[in-house]
Amino acid sequence: MKLIVAGQDAATPGEFAELALGFGVDAELFLGSETETAEQRRIRLDAARDILRDLDPPAAHFASALMRTAERRRAQIWKAAA
């Protein structure tokens, strides 16, 4: 399935968001990674919260949704592992 926005192909979800919403958000900053340590996660989330304050409302809403999705995904993984 191809994702096409305004006549342009989006290869990744990040590109799709940038084309559809008109701004780029560093998804990794708000999603994190499976290999980050607790300390790295704390630092990343502190930086993400600071950046959220500076984003315009649509970008902040999108970034907040990414953070919530990542937290739900982590909780599901922890429950499945238990």
KENUVEX-407224 format. One record per atom (N, C-alpha, C): residue number from 0; residue in one letter; atom name; x, y, z. Coordinates in nm, 2 decimals. Layout:
N
nudren n NUM res a atom CA xx X yy Y zz Z
...
***
This chain:
82
nudren n 0 res m atom N xx 0.08 yy -0.12 zz 0.00
nudren n 0 res m atom CA xx 0.00 yy 0.00 zz 0.00
nudren n 0 res m atom C xx 0.09 yy 0.12 zz 0.00
nudren n 1 res k atom N xx 0.06 yy 0.22 zz -0.09
nudren n 1 res k atom CA xx 0.14 yy 0.34 zz -0.09
nudren n 1 res k atom C xx 0.07 yy 0.45 zz -0.02
nudren n 2 res l atom N xx 0.15 yy 0.53 zz 0.05
nudren n 2 res l atom CA xx 0.10 yy 0.65 zz 0.11
nudren n 2 res l atom C xx 0.13 yy 0.77 zz 0.03
nudren n 3 res i atom N xx 0.03 yy 0.83 zz -0.03
nudren n 3 res i atom CA xx 0.05 yy 0.95 zz -0.11
nudren n 3 res i atom C xx -0.02 yy 1.07 zz -0.05
nudren n 4 res v atom N xx 0.05 yy 1.18 zz -0.03
nudren n 4 res v atom CA xx 0.00 yy 1.30 zz 0.02
nudren n 4 res v atom C xx 0.04 yy 1.41 zz -0.08
nudren n 5 res a atom N xx -0.06 yy 1.48 zz -0.12
nudren n 5 res a atom CA xx -0.03 yy 1.60 zz -0.21
nudren n 5 res a atom C xx 0.05 yy 1.56 zz -0.33
nudren n 6 res g atom N xx 0.03 yy 1.44 zz -0.38
nudren n 6 res g atom CA xx 0.10 yy 1.39 zz -0.50
nudren n 6 res g atom C xx 0.24 yy 1.34 zz -0.47
nudren n 7 res q atom N xx 0.28 yy 1.33 zz -0.35
nudren n 7 res q atom CA xx 0.42 yy 1.28 zz -0.31
nudren n 7 res q atom C xx 0.41 yy 1.16 zz -0.23
nudren n 8 res d atom N xx 0.50 yy 1.06 zz -0.26
nudren n 8 res d atom CA xx 0.51 yy 0.94 zz -0.19
nudren n 8 res d atom C xx 0.57 yy 0.96 zz -0.05
nudren n 9 res a atom N xx 0.51 yy 0.90 zz 0.05
nudren n 9 res a atom CA xx 0.57 yy 0.90 zz 0.19
nudren n 9 res a atom C xx 0.62 yy 0.76 zz 0.21
nudren n 10 res a atom N xx 0.75 yy 0.75 zz 0.24
nudren n 10 res a atom CA xx 0.81 yy 0.62 zz 0.26
nudren n 10 res a atom C xx 0.81 yy 0.57 zz 0.40
nudren n 11 res t atom N xx 0.79 yy 0.66 zz 0.49
nudren n 11 res t atom CA xx 0.79 yy 0.63 zz 0.64
nudren n 11 res t atom C xx 0.67 yy 0.70 zz 0.70
nudren n 12 res p atom N xx 0.63 yy 0.66 zz 0.82
nudren n 12 res p atom CA xx 0.53 yy 0.73 zz 0.90
nudren n 12 res p atom C xx 0.57 yy 0.87 zz 0.92
nudren n 13 res g atom N xx 0.70 yy 0.90 zz 0.95
nudren n 13 res g atom CA xx 0.74 yy 1.03 zz 0.98
nudren n 13 res g atom C xx 0.73 yy 1.12 zz 0.85
nudren n 14 res e atom N xx 0.76 yy 1.07 zz 0.74
nudren n 14 res e atom CA xx 0.74 yy 1.14 zz 0.61
nudren n 14 res e atom C xx 0.60 yy 1.17 zz 0.59
nudren n 15 res f atom N xx 0.51 yy 1.07 zz 0.62
nudren n 15 res f atom CA xx 0.37 yy 1.09 zz 0.60
nudren n 15 res f atom C xx 0.32 yy 1.21 zz 0.69
nudren n 16 res a atom N xx 0.36 yy 1.21 zz 0.81
nudren n 16 res a atom CA xx 0.32 yy 1.31 zz 0.91
nudren n 16 res a atom C xx 0.37 yy 1.45 zz 0.86
nudren n 17 res e atom N xx 0.49 yy 1.45 zz 0.81
nudren n 17 res e atom CA xx 0.55 yy 1.58 zz 0.76
nudren n 17 res e atom C xx 0.47 yy 1.63 zz 0.64
nudren n 18 res l atom N xx 0.44 yy 1.54 zz 0.55
nudren n 18 res l atom CA xx 0.37 yy 1.58 zz 0.43
nudren n 18 res l atom C xx 0.22 yy 1.62 zz 0.46
nudren n 19 res a atom N xx 0.16 yy 1.54 zz 0.55
nudren n 19 res a atom CA xx 0.01 yy 1.56 zz 0.57
nudren n 19 res a atom C xx -0.01 yy 1.68 zz 0.67
nudren n 20 res l atom N xx 0.08 yy 1.69 zz 0.76
nudren n 20 res l atom CA xx 0.06 yy 1.80 zz 0.87
nudren n 20 res l atom C xx 0.14 yy 1.92 zz 0.84
nudren n 21 res g atom N xx 0.23 yy 1.91 zz 0.75
nudren n 21 res g atom CA xx 0.31 yy 2.03 zz 0.72
nudren n 21 res g atom C xx 0.42 yy 2.06 zz 0.81
nudren n 22 res f atom N xx 0.46 yy 1.97 zz 0.90
nudren n 22 res f atom CA xx 0.57 yy 1.99 zz 0.99
nudren n 22 res f atom C xx 0.64 yy 1.86 zz 1.01
nudren n 23 res g atom N xx 0.77 yy 1.87 zz 1.05
nudren n 23 res g atom CA xx 0.84 yy 1.75 zz 1.09
nudren n 23 res g atom C xx 0.86 yy 1.73 zz 1.24
nudren n 24 res v atom N xx 0.83 yy 1.62 zz 1.29
nudren n 24 res v atom CA xx 0.85 yy 1.59 zz 1.43
nudren n 24 res v atom C xx 0.95 yy 1.47 zz 1.44
nudren n 25 res d atom N xx 1.05 yy 1.48 zz 1.52
nudren n 25 res d atom CA xx 1.15 yy 1.37 zz 1.54
nudren n 25 res d atom C xx 1.08 yy 1.27 zz 1.62
nudren n 26 res a atom N xx 1.02 yy 1.17 zz 1.55
nudren n 26 res a atom CA xx 0.94 yy 1.06 zz 1.62
nudren n 26 res a atom C xx 1.02 yy 0.99 zz 1.72
nudren n 27 res e atom N xx 1.15 yy 0.96 zz 1.70
nudren n 27 res e atom CA xx 1.23 yy 0.89 zz 1.79
nudren n 27 res e atom C xx 1.24 yy 0.96 zz 1.93
nudren n 28 res l atom N xx 1.25 yy 1.09 zz 1.92
nudren n 28 res l atom CA xx 1.25 yy 1.17 zz 2.05
nudren n 28 res l atom C xx 1.13 yy 1.14 zz 2.13
nudren n 29 res f atom N xx 1.02 yy 1.13 zz 2.07
nudren n 29 res f atom CA xx 0.89 yy 1.11 zz 2.15
nudren n 29 res f atom C xx 0.85 yy 0.96 zz 2.17
nudren n 30 res l atom N xx 0.90 yy 0.87 zz 2.08
nudren n 30 res l atom CA xx 0.87 yy 0.73 zz 2.09
nudren n 30 res l atom C xx 0.98 yy 0.66 zz 2.18
nudren n 31 res g atom N xx 1.10 yy 0.70 zz 2.17
nudren n 31 res g atom CA xx 1.21 yy 0.62 zz 2.24
nudren n 31 res g atom C xx 1.25 yy 0.50 zz 2.16
nudren n 32 res s atom N xx 1.33 yy 0.41 zz 2.22
nudren n 32 res s atom CA xx 1.37 yy 0.29 zz 2.15
nudren n 32 res s atom C xx 1.36 yy 0.18 zz 2.25
nudren n 33 res e atom N xx 1.36 yy 0.06 zz 2.20
nudren n 33 res e atom CA xx 1.35 yy -0.06 zz 2.29
nudren n 33 res e atom C xx 1.48 yy -0.08 zz 2.37
nudren n 34 res t atom N xx 1.59 yy -0.03 zz 2.32
nudren n 34 res t atom CA xx 1.72 yy -0.05 zz 2.38
nudren n 34 res t atom C xx 1.77 yy 0.05 zz 2.48
nudren n 35 res e atom N xx 1.69 yy 0.16 zz 2.50
nudren n 35 res e atom CA xx 1.74 yy 0.27 zz 2.59
nudren n 35 res e atom C xx 1.73 yy 0.23 zz 2.73
nudren n 36 res t atom N xx 1.82 yy 0.28 zz 2.81
nudren n 36 res t atom CA xx 1.82 yy 0.25 zz 2.95
nudren n 36 res t atom C xx 1.73 yy 0.34 zz 3.02
nudren n 37 res a atom N xx 1.70 yy 0.31 zz 3.15
nudren n 37 res a atom CA xx 1.61 yy 0.40 zz 3.23
nudren n 37 res a atom C xx 1.66 yy 0.54 zz 3.23
nudren n 38 res e atom N xx 1.79 yy 0.56 zz 3.25
nudren n 38 res e atom CA xx 1.85 yy 0.69 zz 3.25
nudren n 38 res e atom C xx 1.83 yy 0.76 zz 3.12
nudren n 39 res q atom N xx 1.86 yy 0.69 zz 3.01
nudren n 39 res q atom CA xx 1.84 yy 0.75 zz 2.88
nudren n 39 res q atom C xx 1.70 yy 0.79 zz 2.85
nudren n 40 res r atom N xx 1.61 yy 0.71 zz 2.90
nudren n 40 res r atom CA xx 1.46 yy 0.73 zz 2.88
nudren n 40 res r atom C xx 1.43 yy 0.86 zz 2.96
nudren n 41 res r atom N xx 1.47 yy 0.87 zz 3.08
nudren n 41 res r atom CA xx 1.44 yy 0.99 zz 3.16
nudren n 41 res r atom C xx 1.49 yy 1.12 zz 3.10
nudren n 42 res i atom N xx 1.61 yy 1.11 zz 3.05
nudren n 42 res i atom CA xx 1.67 yy 1.23 zz 2.98
nudren n 42 res i atom C xx 1.60 yy 1.26 zz 2.85
nudren n 43 res r atom N xx 1.56 yy 1.16 zz 2.78
nudren n 43 res r atom CA xx 1.49 yy 1.18 zz 2.65
nudren n 43 res r atom C xx 1.35 yy 1.24 zz 2.68
nudren n 44 res l atom N xx 1.28 yy 1.19 zz 2.78
nudren n 44 res l atom CA xx 1.15 yy 1.24 zz 2.81
nudren n 44 res l atom C xx 1.16 yy 1.39 zz 2.86
nudren n 45 res d atom N xx 1.26 yy 1.42 zz 2.94
nudren n 45 res d atom CA xx 1.28 yy 1.56 zz 2.98
nudren n 45 res d atom C xx 1.29 yy 1.65 zz 2.86
nudren n 46 res a atom N xx 1.38 yy 1.61 zz 2.77
nudren n 46 res a atom CA xx 1.40 yy 1.69 zz 2.65
nudren n 46 res a atom C xx 1.27 yy 1.70 zz 2.57
nudren n 47 res a atom N xx 1.20 yy 1.59 zz 2.56
nudren n 47 res a atom CA xx 1.07 yy 1.59 zz 2.48
nudren n 47 res a atom C xx 0.97 yy 1.68 zz 2.54
nudren n 48 res r atom N xx 0.96 yy 1.68 zz 2.67
nudren n 48 res r atom CA xx 0.86 yy 1.77 zz 2.74
nudren n 48 res r atom C xx 0.90 yy 1.92 zz 2.71
nudren n 49 res d atom N xx 1.03 yy 1.95 zz 2.72
nudren n 49 res d atom CA xx 1.07 yy 2.09 zz 2.69
nudren n 49 res d atom C xx 1.04 yy 2.13 zz 2.55
nudren n 50 res i atom N xx 1.06 yy 2.04 zz 2.45
nudren n 50 res i atom CA xx 1.03 yy 2.07 zz 2.31
nudren n 50 res i atom C xx 0.88 yy 2.08 zz 2.29
nudren n 51 res l atom N xx 0.80 yy 2.00 zz 2.36
nudren n 51 res l atom CA xx 0.66 yy 2.01 zz 2.34
nudren n 51 res l atom C xx 0.61 yy 2.15 zz 2.37
nudren n 52 res r atom N xx 0.67 yy 2.22 zz 2.47
nudren n 52 res r atom CA xx 0.62 yy 2.35 zz 2.51
nudren n 52 res r atom C xx 0.65 yy 2.45 zz 2.39
nudren n 53 res d atom N xx 0.75 yy 2.43 zz 2.31
nudren n 53 res d atom CA xx 0.79 yy 2.52 zz 2.20
nudren n 53 res d atom C xx 0.72 yy 2.49 zz 2.07
nudren n 54 res l atom N xx 0.65 yy 2.37 zz 2.06
nudren n 54 res l atom CA xx 0.59 yy 2.34 zz 1.93
nudren n 54 res l atom C xx 0.45 yy 2.41 zz 1.91
nudren n 55 res d atom N xx 0.41 yy 2.43 zz 1.79
nudren n 55 res d atom CA xx 0.28 yy 2.49 zz 1.77
nudren n 55 res d atom C xx 0.17 yy 2.38 zz 1.80
nudren n 56 res p atom N xx 0.05 yy 2.42 zz 1.82
nudren n 56 res p atom CA xx -0.05 yy 2.32 zz 1.87
nudren n 56 res p atom C xx -0.07 yy 2.19 zz 1.79
nudren n 57 res p atom N xx -0.08 yy 2.20 zz 1.66
nudren n 57 res p atom CA xx -0.09 yy 2.07 zz 1.59
nudren n 57 res p atom C xx 0.03 yy 1.98 zz 1.61
nudren n 58 res a atom N xx 0.15 yy 2.03 zz 1.60
nudren n 58 res a atom CA xx 0.27 yy 1.95 zz 1.62
nudren n 58 res a atom C xx 0.28 yy 1.90 zz 1.76
nudren n 59 res a atom N xx 0.24 yy 1.98 zz 1.86
nudren n 59 res a atom CA xx 0.24 yy 1.93 zz 2.00
nudren n 59 res a atom C xx 0.14 yy 1.82 zz 2.02
nudren n 60 res h atom N xx 0.03 yy 1.83 zz 1.96
nudren n 60 res h atom CA xx -0.08 yy 1.73 zz 1.97
nudren n 60 res h atom C xx -0.03 yy 1.60 zz 1.91
nudren n 61 res f atom N xx 0.04 yy 1.61 zz 1.80
nudren n 61 res f atom CA xx 0.09 yy 1.49 zz 1.73
nudren n 61 res f atom C xx 0.20 yy 1.42 zz 1.82
nudren n 62 res a atom N xx 0.29 yy 1.50 zz 1.87
nudren n 62 res a atom CA xx 0.40 yy 1.45 zz 1.95
nudren n 62 res a atom C xx 0.35 yy 1.39 zz 2.08
nudren n 63 res s atom N xx 0.25 yy 1.45 zz 2.14
nudren n 63 res s atom CA xx 0.19 yy 1.40 zz 2.26
nudren n 63 res s atom C xx 0.13 yy 1.26 zz 2.23
nudren n 64 res a atom N xx 0.06 yy 1.25 zz 2.12
nudren n 64 res a atom CA xx 0.00 yy 1.12 zz 2.08
nudren n 64 res a atom C xx 0.11 yy 1.02 zz 2.06
nudren n 65 res l atom N xx 0.22 yy 1.05 zz 2.01
nudren n 65 res l atom CA xx 0.33 yy 0.96 zz 1.99
nudren n 65 res l atom C xx 0.38 yy 0.91 zz 2.13
nudren n 66 res m atom N xx 0.39 yy 1.00 zz 2.22
nudren n 66 res m atom CA xx 0.44 yy 0.96 zz 2.36
nudren n 66 res m atom C xx 0.34 yy 0.87 zz 2.42
nudren n 67 res r atom N xx 0.21 yy 0.90 zz 2.41
nudren n 67 res r atom CA xx 0.11 yy 0.81 zz 2.48
nudren n 67 res r atom C xx 0.11 yy 0.68 zz 2.41
nudren n 68 res t atom N xx 0.12 yy 0.67 zz 2.28
nudren n 68 res t atom CA xx 0.12 yy 0.54 zz 2.21
nudren n 68 res t atom C xx 0.24 yy 0.46 zz 2.25
nudren n 69 res a atom N xx 0.36 yy 0.52 zz 2.26
nudren n 69 res a atom CA xx 0.48 yy 0.45 zz 2.31
nudren n 69 res a atom C xx 0.46 yy 0.39 zz 2.45
nudren n 70 res e atom N xx 0.40 yy 0.47 zz 2.54
nudren n 70 res e atom CA xx 0.38 yy 0.42 zz 2.67
nudren n 70 res e atom C xx 0.29 yy 0.31 zz 2.68
nudren n 71 res r atom N xx 0.18 yy 0.31 zz 2.60
nudren n 71 res r atom CA xx 0.08 yy 0.20 zz 2.59
nudren n 71 res r atom C xx 0.15 yy 0.07 zz 2.54
nudren n 72 res r atom N xx 0.23 yy 0.09 zz 2.44
nudren n 72 res r atom CA xx 0.31 yy -0.02 zz 2.38
nudren n 72 res r atom C xx 0.40 yy -0.08 zz 2.48
nudren n 73 res r atom N xx 0.47 yy 0.00 zz 2.55
nudren n 73 res r atom CA xx 0.56 yy -0.06 zz 2.66
nudren n 73 res r atom C xx 0.48 yy -0.13 zz 2.76
nudren n 74 res a atom N xx 0.37 yy -0.08 zz 2.80
nudren n 74 res a atom CA xx 0.29 yy -0.15 zz 2.90
nudren n 74 res a atom C xx 0.24 yy -0.28 zz 2.85
nudren n 75 res q atom N xx 0.20 yy -0.29 zz 2.73
nudren n 75 res q atom CA xx 0.15 yy -0.41 zz 2.67
nudren n 75 res q atom C xx 0.27 yy -0.52 zz 2.66
nudren n 76 res i atom N xx 0.39 yy -0.47 zz 2.63
nudren n 76 res i atom CA xx 0.50 yy -0.56 zz 2.62
nudren n 76 res i atom C xx 0.53 yy -0.61 zz 2.76
nudren n 77 res w atom N xx 0.53 yy -0.52 zz 2.86
nudren n 77 res w atom CA xx 0.56 yy -0.57 zz 3.00
nudren n 77 res w atom C xx 0.46 yy -0.67 zz 3.05
nudren n 78 res k atom N xx 0.33 yy -0.65 zz 3.02
nudren n 78 res k atom CA xx 0.22 yy -0.74 zz 3.06
nudren n 78 res k atom C xx 0.24 yy -0.87 zz 2.99
nudren n 79 res a atom N xx 0.28 yy -0.87 zz 2.86
nudren n 79 res a atom CA xx 0.29 yy -1.00 zz 2.79
nudren n 79 res a atom C xx 0.41 yy -1.07 zz 2.84
nudren n 80 res a atom N xx 0.52 yy -1.00 zz 2.89
nudren n 80 res a atom CA xx 0.64 yy -1.07 zz 2.94
nudren n 80 res a atom C xx 0.62 yy -1.13 zz 3.08
nudren n 81 res a atom N xx 0.52 yy -1.08 zz 3.15
nudren n 81 res a atom CA xx 0.49 yy -1.12 zz 3.29
nudren n 81 res a atom C xx 0.43 yy -1.26 zz 3.30
***
